[in-house]
Amino acid sequence: MSMVREVVLKRAPTATPVAEDFEVVERAAPTALSGQLLVRSLYQSLDPYVGSRLRGRHMGEPAPAPGDSLPGFSVGEVLASGDPAFAVGDRVVGEMGWTEVGVMASAETRRVSGDLPAAAHLGVLGMPGLTAWAGVTQLAKVGAGDIFSVDAAAGPVGGTAGQIARILGARTVGLAGGPEKCAVLTDIYGFDAAVDYRQPDWIQTFARETAPGSTVHFENVGLSILMPAMQRLQTYGRVVLCGMAEHYHAEAPPAQMPVGMVIGKRAAMLGLVVYDFYPRWSEWVELARPWIAEGKLVSVDDVSEGVESAPEQFARLMRGENRGKALVRMSDAG
């Protein structure tokens, strides 16, 4: 019997997840039933929302129990198909756990082109890219003349959001932690300016780089950035609330901000849940494809090797140590 390795939950996290919360197990290779695909994973995506999901704090979804498979997208190749719409050898993206070989539900799986790097379908063309596109173009409707600010800007959502805004004609200012991440913003993503929020004078620098104030702010972190950003938002500015990462694991009341500030700024607060835009994924991919080909839209991948590296790679993501999109390249990936 063929065996495969999979990362599962070892113990329920009680705080920010760490590597010791997971373990690698060997399981019998599954088979694809009707409506399923047996897939060999090439890359596994690791995403911040999974940390909240593991603690039962994400969109009302239940937390996995110890021994359960873990949520997350993979890109891989079909080994066997229980759906006539998919053939052996197709490259696909879907959810199947952090495993070398697993099963995807064909109804929830997308076939993707093989003419782009496999990892791109988990990053700039994956859920992070779709999130960025939805917030920038569908909610905030960024265009020429906007001053666009975004935090966690070295990550895949923030970095893609800034690049889309730049392509659409906005001035782009990104916030990130440390000089290395700030260099990614200006030297790779092409932001107009980068602000290191770890510097004591970052608020003054942010105010200078966004003068006379952001017209759009894309929030990924939480109140420590959102409140200063709101103070420097132009009247009638738009704020996209995408993530509140610093609050996900806090043992404290939910994050709150004074609504008077929103009224005073006449601001539009736009909540973003990427699930709403899943039916439009192909629209984003077709828009992004020529931008990628022309070098207008780029990505930075932070890749670890082999399924056994996933626990520590995920812990790095939870600590904010990743540089770009956190991925695991499976040991047998081509």
C-alpha positions in Angstrom: 0.0 0.0 0.0 1.4 3.4 -1.0 1.9 5.8 1.8 2.0 9.6 1.8 3.1 12.2 4.4 0.7 14.8 5.7 0.9 17.6 8.3 -2.0 17.5 10.8 -2.9 19.3 13.9 -1.2 17.8 17.0 -2.8 19.9 19.6 -5.3 22.8 19.6 -3.5 26.1 19.7 -4.3 28.3 22.7 -2.4 31.4 21.3 -0.6 32.3 18.1 0.1 28.9 16.5 3.7 27.5 16.8 5.5 24.7 15.0 4.9 22.3 17.9 1.2 22.5 17.4 1.6 20.3 14.3 3.1 16.9 13.4 3.9 15.0 10.2 2.1 11.6 9.9 2.1 8.9 7.3 -1.2 7.8 5.8 -2.4 5.4 3.2 -2.7 7.2 -0.2 -6.3 8.0 -0.8 -8.3 7.2 -3.9 -10.5 9.5 -6.0 -14.2 8.7 -5.8 -16.9 10.1 -8.1 -16.7 13.9 -8.0 -13.1 13.8 -6.6 -9.6 14.3 -8.0 -6.5 12.6 -6.7 -3.8 15.2 -6.8 0.0 15.3 -6.4 0.8 18.5 -4.7 3.4 20.8 -6.2 3.1 23.7 -3.8 1.1 24.2 -0.6 -0.1 27.7 0.3 0.2 29.0 3.9 -2.1 31.9 4.7 -2.7 34.1 7.8 -6.4 33.3 8.0 -5.5 29.7 8.8 -4.2 30.8 12.2 -7.7 32.1 13.1 -9.3 29.0 11.6 -7.3 26.8 13.9 -8.8 28.6 16.9 -12.4 28.6 15.6 -12.2 32.4 15.0 -12.7 32.6 11.2 -16.0 33.3 9.7 -17.8 31.0 12.1 -16.0 27.9 10.7 -15.3 25.2 13.2 -11.7 24.6 14.3 -10.1 21.3 13.2 -9.5 18.7 16.0 -6.1 17.1 16.7 -5.4 14.6 13.9 -7.5 16.4 11.4 -6.3 17.6 8.0 -5.5 21.3 7.8 -7.2 23.9 5.6 -5.3 25.6 2.7 -5.0 25.7 -1.0 -2.6 23.6 -3.1 -1.6 23.6 -6.7 -0.9 20.2 -8.2 -1.3 17.7 -10.9 -4.2 15.3 -11.3 -3.2 11.6 -10.8 -6.6 10.1 -11.1 -10.0 11.7 -11.9 -13.5 10.9 -10.8 -14.9 13.7 -12.9 -15.0 13.6 -16.7 -14.3 17.4 -16.8 -10.8 16.8 -15.5 -8.1 14.6 -17.0 -4.9 13.0 -15.6 -2.1 15.5 -15.9 -4.3 18.6 -15.6 -2.9 21.3 -13.3 -5.4 22.3 -10.7 -5.8 24.4 -7.6 -8.0 23.5 -4.7 -8.1 22.5 -1.0 -6.9 19.1 0.1 -4.9 19.5 3.3 -1.1 19.9 3.8 -0.2 16.6 2.1 2.0 15.3 -0.6 -0.9 13.5 -2.3 -4.6 14.2 -1.5 -8.1 14.5 -2.8 -9.8 17.6 -4.1 -13.6 18.0 -4.6 -13.8 18.6 -8.3 -16.7 21.0 -7.9 -14.5 23.3 -5.8 -11.4 22.9 -7.9 -10.1 25.2 -10.7 -8.1 24.0 -13.7 -5.2 26.4 -14.3 -2.8 27.0 -17.1 0.6 25.4 -17.1 2.3 28.4 -19.0 2.9 30.2 -15.7 4.9 29.1 -12.7 2.8 26.8 -10.5 3.4 28.9 -7.4 1.8 31.9 -9.1 -1.6 30.2 -8.8 -1.4 30.4 -5.0 0.0 33.9 -4.8 -0.6 36.7 -7.3 -3.2 34.6 -9.2 -4.5 32.8 -6.1 -6.5 34.0 -3.1 -4.1 36.8 -2.2 -4.2 38.2 -5.7 -8.0 37.9 -5.9 -8.3 39.6 -2.5 -6.1 42.5 -3.6 -8.0 42.9 -6.9 -11.4 42.9 -5.2 -10.4 45.5 -2.6 -8.7 47.8 -5.0 -10.9 47.7 -8.1 -14.3 46.4 -6.9 -14.7 48.1 -3.5 -12.4 51.2 -3.4 -12.4 51.7 -7.2 -8.9 53.1 -7.3 -8.0 55.2 -10.3 -5.6 57.9 -11.5 -5.0 60.6 -9.0 -5.6 58.5 -5.9 -3.1 58.4 -3.1 -3.2 54.7 -2.0 -1.7 53.4 1.2 -1.5 49.8 2.4 0.0 48.0 5.4 1.6 44.6 5.5 2.6 45.7 2.1 5.5 43.2 1.7 3.0 40.4 1.9 1.2 38.9 -1.0 -2.1 40.7 -0.5 -0.7 44.1 0.3 2.1 43.9 -2.3 -0.4 42.9 -5.1 -2.8 45.6 -4.0 -0.2 48.3 -4.2 0.9 47.1 -7.6 -2.6 47.1 -9.0 -3.2 50.6 -7.6 0.1 51.8 -9.3 -1.0 50.2 -12.6 -4.3 52.1 -12.4 -2.5 55.4 -11.9 -2.4 55.9 -8.1 0.5 57.1 -6.0 1.3 54.1 -3.8 2.7 54.2 -0.3 3.3 50.9 1.6 4.0 50.2 5.3 6.2 47.3 6.3 8.4 46.2 9.2 12.1 46.6 8.7 14.4 47.8 5.9 14.5 44.5 4.0 10.7 44.4 3.6 10.6 48.1 2.7 13.2 47.5 0.0 10.9 44.8 -1.5 8.2 47.5 -1.8 10.3 50.0 -3.7 12.8 47.8 -5.5 10.6 44.9 -6.6 7.0 45.9 -6.3 7.6 49.5 -7.6 5.8 51.4 -4.8 6.4 55.1 -4.9 7.4 55.1 -1.2 7.9 52.7 1.7 7.4 53.5 5.4 9.0 51.4 8.1 6.5 51.3 10.9 9.2 50.0 13.3 10.9 53.4 13.2 9.9 55.8 16.0 9.0 58.6 13.5 7.0 56.4 11.1 3.8 58.4 11.5 5.5 61.6 10.5 7.1 59.8 7.5 3.8 58.3 6.5 2.1 61.8 6.7 4.9 63.2 4.5 4.7 60.5 1.9 0.9 60.5 1.6 0.5 64.3 1.7 -2.1 65.8 1.6 -3.5 62.5 2.8 -4.4 59.1 1.5 -7.6 58.9 -0.6 -7.7 55.1 -0.2 -6.2 53.1 2.7 -6.1 49.3 2.5 -6.0 47.8 6.0 -4.4 44.4 6.8 -3.0 44.8 10.3 -5.2 46.4 12.9 -5.7 49.5 15.0 -2.1 50.3 15.6 -1.9 51.2 11.9 -5.5 52.0 11.1 -5.9 54.8 13.6 -3.0 56.9 12.4 -4.0 56.1 8.8 -7.5 57.3 9.5 -6.2 60.6 11.0 -4.3 61.2 7.7 -7.1 60.2 5.4 -8.5 62.8 3.1 -12.2 63.9 3.5 -14.4 61.4 1.7 -11.6 58.9 1.6 -12.2 55.1 1.3 -10.9 52.5 3.7 -10.8 48.8 2.7 -10.9 46.6 5.9 -9.3 43.4 4.6 -7.6 42.0 7.7 -6.9 42.7 11.4 -3.9 40.4 11.8 -2.6 41.9 15.1 -6.0 41.1 16.8 -6.6 37.6 15.6 -4.9 35.9 18.6 -5.3 38.5 21.2 -7.0 37.5 24.4 -8.9 40.7 24.6 -12.3 42.3 23.5 -12.7 42.7 19.8 -10.9 45.6 18.2 -12.9 48.9 18.3 -12.4 52.4 16.9 -14.4 55.6 17.5 -17.1 56.0 14.8 -16.8 59.8 15.2 -13.6 59.7 13.3 -15.4 58.0 10.4 -18.1 60.7 10.4 -15.7 63.5 10.6 -13.8 62.2 7.6 -17.0 61.4 5.8 -15.2 58.2 5.1 -16.5 55.1 3.3 -15.5 51.9 5.3 -15.6 48.9 3.0 -15.5 45.4 4.5 -13.8 42.8 2.3 -14.5 39.1 2.4 -12.8 37.4 -0.5 -15.2 34.5 -0.6 -17.7 36.9 -2.1 -15.5 37.1 -5.2 -14.7 33.5 -5.8 -17.2 33.3 -8.7 -15.2 36.0 -10.4 -11.7 34.4 -10.0 -11.3 33.9 -13.8 -11.9 37.6 -14.3 -9.0 38.5 -12.1 -6.7 35.9 -13.8 -7.4 37.2 -17.3 -6.8 40.8 -16.2 -3.6 39.9 -14.4 -2.1 37.6 -17.1 -0.9 40.3 -19.5 0.4 42.4 -16.5 2.5 39.5 -15.4 3.8 38.9 -19.0 4.7 42.6 -19.3 6.5 42.6 -15.9 4.0 45.1 -14.5 2.9 42.7 -11.8 5.4 40.6 -9.9 5.5 38.4 -6.9 8.0 37.4 -4.2 7.8 33.9 -2.8 9.1 32.7 0.5 9.5 28.9 -0.1 10.4 26.1 2.2 11.3 22.6 1.0 9.3 19.5 1.8 6.1 18.7 3.7 8.1 18.3 6.9 9.0 22.0 6.7 5.4 23.2 6.8 5.0 23.6 10.6 8.0 25.9 11.0 7.2 27.8 7.8 3.7 28.4 9.1 5.1 29.5 12.5 7.4 32.0 10.6 4.3 33.4 8.9 2.5 33.8 12.2 5.5 35.7 13.6 5.6 38.0 10.5 9.0 36.7 9.4 7.9 35.7 5.9 9.2 37.7 2.9 6.4 37.6 0.4 4.1 34.6 -0.2 4.6 31.7 2.2 4.7 28.4 0.3 5.9 24.9 0.8 7.4 23.1 -2.2 6.6 19.4 -1.8 9.6 17.1 -2.0 8.5 15.5 -5.2 7.4 18.7 -6.9 8.8 19.2 -10.4 
